[in-house]
Amino acid sequence: MDMRLGYFIVFTMLALALAACTIDSFKSSKSIGRALGLLELALIPPVIGNAVIVVSGERIVSLIGYYIYFIGTAIVMATLVNFANNYCGGNRNSKRKPTVMYIILFADIVQMLLNPIFGHAFDVKSIDVDGETYYKLVPHFGQTIHRIAVYFVFLCVILIFMVMAAQTARVYRERYTVVLIGMIVTGLWQIFYIFSGKPVDRSMIGFGLFGILVFYLSIYYRPLRLLDRMLSRIASRIPDSLFVYDPDGKPIWANDPARELTGVKENELELIIERLTEMFGKRDPSRNDWSEDRVIGNGDDALYYSLEMHSVMDEKNQFMGSFLYVRDKTEEKTN
């Protein structure tokens, strides 16, 4: 397979993947869905433009490919600003109004559309690569304006994500840092292409992969580390006793009321089974859910407890462990 056909296939596959992401984004019920869909849709023209440039050996067709590429890139930046505005500020009462950036990008698109009349932005010239004719970009001052406009907006978006990553709580930073790293890598890849003088813009592969990454993070990604910490904090604040066991029935976590009930310290969890057996009798953690009431003591000194054991299964219905919930019902029983 020659280089021309190989890149054309890669760009085509990326365009199809972005089209699928676009459809799925617009169908999503998430608030970010529309902004994400517009970004995914905008990423398609630059990728297609590069596919046209790669496959074409004709000057006029290559010029059309470059116009699709450059105008499409400006539109990508506009939709990226809109996406960042929703992704980083969508839960706030007052969203940012990035009007200046939209004006800059609109002016850039206009000056690119005027290039056929004034020839101020760019031209192309034929070069021979391994016996194949390619049309390489010949930039003029209008192309410099285009790059300044695009990279200024791109840098502003990067700064927005950097600020959000710095200001937000540590458990939320992953939401912004992954997108931030993707943008930085894509931007550096694009800068390398500009200075390399290569006829094929390989950085468009990065644009396509970035779009797929952002789609996954926005629609399907679940911040498991965040969920683990939040669930741990929630469980810690439960006023009743909560014991968590691994699949082998060994205690691996207990909240403060549970440790107080059994009289064990945080580094003595292995004693929990022994203490619970002394209090309530022997009941091994198992896959079978059960619940029962227990009374400890007699008369006025009696303590009333409600015990519930629940098994936990994963998404494949495999046993992950279990938890025991112990509620002190003495006050409500004696009043």
N, C-alpha and C positions, 0 to 999 in steps of 0.2 A: 504494500500500500504506500503510495507516494505521500509526501508531506501535505500537499494541497488537499487531497481527498481526506486525509486523516483529520486535519483541522476542521474541514467542512463538516465531517460527521460529528466531531466533538461539539462544535458550535450548535449544530442542529439538535443534538440530544439535549444540550443545556436549554435551548429555547423551548423545547417540548416539556422539559421538566419545570421550567418557570411558568409555562402556560398552565400546567396541572396545579402548581402552587397558587396561581392567580385564581383559578376556579374554586379551589378549596378554601382560599382566604375569603372570597366574597360570600361563600356559603356559610362560613363560620358565624356562630352566634356571639363570638367574643367581640368586645367593643373595639379592639384593635383591628378587626377583620377587614374593614373597608380601607383603612390607611395602608395596611399590609398588602391588600390586593392591588392597590394602585402602584405601590412600589414594585411588586412582582411583575405587573404588567409593563411598567416602564423599563424594566431591565431587559425585556425581550428585544426591542428594536436595536440597541447597541450590539447585542450578540448576533442578531440577524445581519446587521450591517457589516460586521466583521466576516461572517460567513460569505456574504456577497463579495467582499474584497478579496478573500482567499480564493474563491472559486473562479473569479472573473479574470480573463486575460484581455479584456477590452477596457479602453480608457473611460468611456462614458458610463459603463456599468460600475467600474471601480469608483468613479466620482459619486455616483448615486449611493454606493455603499458607505463612502466616507460621510456624506451628508446625513444619512440615517444614523450613523455612528455618533457623530458630534452633536446633532440636535437631540438624539436620544439620550446622550449622556447628560445634557442640561436638564432634560425632563426627569431623568433618574434623580438628579440632585434635588429638584423641586419636590418630588414624591418622598425622597429620603428626609427632607426637612419636615414634611407633613407627618411622616412616620415617627420621627424623633419627637415631634411635638406631642403626639398621642402616646407613644411608648413611655416617654419620660415624664409627661405632665398630664396624662389622660385622667388621672384620679384627682386632679386638683380643680378647684373651682374656677380658677382663671388660667387658661392656657396661654402660652407664649404666642405672640403675634409676629411671626417672622416675615413681615411684609417686605422689608428691605431686600432680603435674600431672594424672594420671588421676583422682585423688580429687576435685580441684577441678572437673574437667569433668563427672564423674558427678554431683556435687552440683548443678551448674548444670542438667544435664538434668532432674534430679528437680524442681527448683524451677520449671522451665518447664512440666513436666507437671502441676504443681499449680496453674497459672494459671487453668484453667477453674473451679476451686473458689474460689480466693481473689481472683482478678483483680488480683494484685499486680505482674505482669510487664509486660503490655501489653494494649492494646485497639486497635481500628481505627475510623476514621471515614471517611465517604464524602466525596469531593471531586470536583469536575468539572474535567476537563482536556480542552479542545477538544471539548466536548460529550459526552465519555465519562465514565462513572462509575468511579472508582478508589477503593480503600479504603486510606487512608494509615495508617501505624503511629502509635499514640499510646503512647509508652513510659512505664512507671512505674518504681518503684525496682528491681523485679525485672529489668527490662531493663538497667538500669545494672549490676546484679550480673553479668548475662550478659556484657555487653561487657567488664567488668573481668576476668572469668575467662578469656574467649576471648583478649583481647589480652595478658593476662599470659602465658599459655601460648605465644601466637604470638611474643611478644618473647623468651621463653626459647629457642625454636627458632631465631630469628634470631641470638641470641647464640651458640648452639652452632655455627652455620655461620660466624659471624664469627671465633670462636676457632680453628676448624679452618682457615679461610683464612689466619689470621695465623701459626699454628704450623707448617703444612705447608710443604714445599719449594715454591719458586716455580712449578716446572713442574706441580705438582699443584693449585695454587690455582684454576685454571679450573674444576675439578670442583665446587668449593664456591661460588665467587663468582657464577657464572651463576644457580644456584638461589637464592642470597642476594639478588641483584638482583631476581629474579622475585618473591620473597616481599615485599620492601620496596615494590616498585611496586604489588603487589596490596593490601598493607595500607594504603598511602597512598590508593589509589583507594577502598577501603572507608571510610576516615575521611572522605573528601570526600563520599561518599554520606550518611553520618550527619549531617553538618552542612548538607547542601544542602536537606534536606527534600523531595527528589524522591520521587514514589510508586513509581518503578521503580528497583530497585537495579542499576545498570549495572555495578557492581564485580563482580557474579557472572560477567560476561563475562571479567574478569581471573582469577577463580578457575578457570574452565574452561580458559583458555589456559595458566594456570600448571600445571594438571594435565597438559596435553598436553606442555608444555615439560619437566617433570620426567620424564615417561614417556620422551621421546626421549633425554634426557641419561642416564637410567639403563639403558636397554635397547639403544639403537642408536648413541649418540654415541661416537665414538672420539677421544680426545685426541691429534690428529695432531702438535701441537707437542711434547707429551710424548714421543710415539713417536719423532719425529725426533731429539730430544735424547738419548734413551736409546740409539737405534740408533747415533748418532754416537759416544757414549761407548763403547759395546760395540766398535764397529769400531776405535776408537782404541786399545783395549787388546789387539787381536789381535796376537800376536807376529810374524805374517808380514806381508808387504807387501800393501797393498790400495790400488788406484787406481780412482777413479770418474770416468766420462766422461759428458758430456751427449749428446743425440741426434746432434750433429754430430761426435762423436769428440774433443771438446776435454776435457782433464782439468780437473775442477772440485774434486776433493778427493783427498787422499792421507794415509794415517796416518803416524805417526812412522817405523816401519820402512821404509815405501815411500820417504819423503823421504831417509832415510839411505842406502837402496840406490842411489838415483839421484843423490844429492848435491845436491838442490835444496832451497831454502828455501821456507817456506810461501807467500811472495809471488812465487815463481818457477815456479808450476805449469805455465806454458806450455812450460817446458824439458823436461818429463817425457817427451814423445813422442820428442824428440831423444835423450835419454839412454837410454831403453829400446831405441831402434833401434840405438844404438851397442853395447848389451850383447847384445841377443837377435835383432837383425835387424828388418826392417820388417814390422810386423803392425798394420794399422789396426783400431781398435775397430769392430765391425760387429754386425749383428743375429744373426750366425751364431755359436753357441757353439763353442768349440774348447778343446782342452787338448794340451799337449805338454811334453816334457822337453828341457832345454837344458844343454849343458856349456860352460863358459867356461874357457879355458886348457887346459894339458896336464899330465900326470904328477901329481906331488905338489901342484902349484899349481892343479889343476883345481877349479872350483866347479860344483856340480850344483844345478839349479833345476827346479822344476815350475811351469808356467804354466797358468792356467785363465781363459778369458774367458767371461763370461756376460752375456747381454742381459737387460734388465729391461722388463717390459710392464706397462701399467696395467690397470685393471679392464675396459677396453674393448678390450684386446689391442693397444693402440697402443704403439709403441716409445718408452720413456722415456730410455733410455741404456744404459750397460753398466758392468761393473766387471771389473778384472783382478786376479787373486789370484796372487801369486808366493810360492812357498815355497822356502826354502833347505834342500836335502836333502844338503848336503855332509857333514855330520857322520854321518848314518846310512849314507851311501854309502861313506865311508872307514873306518868302524869294523867 
